[in-house]
Amino acid sequence: MRKLFIAAVSLLVLLLSVGCGKKQEKETAEYQMYYLAVSEKSLVEQDYHPTEKNTESMVKEIAEKFMEPVTDLDYLQLLPEDVEILDCRYKEQRVEINFNDDYYQMKNTREILVRAGIVKAFTQIPGVTSVDIQVNGSPVLDSNGEVIGSLGQDSFIENEGQNINTYLYTEQTLYFANQAGDKLVKEKVERHYSSNVPLEKMIVEWLIKGPDNSNARAAISPDTKILGVSIVEGVCYVNLDQTFLDQAMNVQEKIPIYSIVNSLMDACKIHGVQISVEGETKVTFRETMNLNHLYKADYTLVEEEEDAGE
């Protein structure tokens, strides 16, 4: 009788341990698929168990899952019905996924979520470090018509307490060139921007795009590409491409520099701005503006408001 009791207890312990093991496995799923919340304001994660665990097979399988209809009422398919995947390839640690033209019919807020879900799904695969999104074989463009380029895991950083699609509202003072090109003009703007993009980068993007005010004009060539903007220990580092040096904007040489510096120092808690071109600071902008220098705001270049209105 005692042996029978011990055997029964041992069997019960074994069953409990197996059950706990299954529960633990479910809680620590190795992979996730991404869907759209019913509110269309955030992503929903669901456990994903690949049928094969080699890189190319998983890339193909995830691409197919993006196109599968969703029957669960708790979330929506990530891609709208009209958006089709024309091709999806893996090469050299990169996934290239190509969509039809309907990709551009998505609202901006949903497109950001789609982009994030795609990148997060593919970059969790061992061997995939980045994703290139294309539309009809051409690199996808953002709302400003700029090429987005390769996206990795660090392209979509979730702010604490916020979803990756959160849009923030800001009121800023931006500094553009006046019509004569010899002074700066202040422009108050009210903008919404994605919380995934640092404000300091958005400031530079808005300066490149140009003003809404007809009394002002951009001081920086619209063809200038932003290679990086970040704040480290109170200094904002702005890295632009060669176009910034080669631009033929008809403004005095100080104006483009201080358009950037004044705007960033007004917007961010920093004590200086370091501008580089292709990562290089030992260059001179125009004739005398040495970029190997920490610039601070210069408000003497700002045109008086009564003068701007004349």
Secondary structure as UniProt FT lines:
FT   HELIX           2..27
FT   STRAND          31..37
FT   TURN            38..39
FT   STRAND          43..48
FT   HELIX           55..67
FT   TURN            73..74
FT   STRAND          75..76
FT   TURN            81..82
FT   STRAND          85..91
FT   TURN            92..93
FT   STRAND          94..99
FT   HELIX           101..105
FT   HELIX           108..123
FT   TURN            126..127
FT   STRAND          130..135
FT   TURN            136..137
FT   STRAND          138..139
FT   TURN            143..144
FT   HELIX           153..155
FT   TURN            160..161
FT   TURN            164..165
FT   STRAND          167..178
FT   TURN            179..180
FT   STRAND          184..194
FT   TURN            195..196
FT   HELIX           199..209
FT   TURN            214..215
FT   STRAND          216..217
FT   TURN            222..223
FT   STRAND          226..232
FT   TURN            233..234
FT   STRAND          235..240
FT   HELIX           243..246
FT   HELIX           254..267
FT   STRAND          272..277
FT   TURN            278..279
FT   STRAND          284..285
FT   TURN            286..288
FT   STRAND          289..290
FT   HELIX           299..301
FT   HELIX           305..308
//
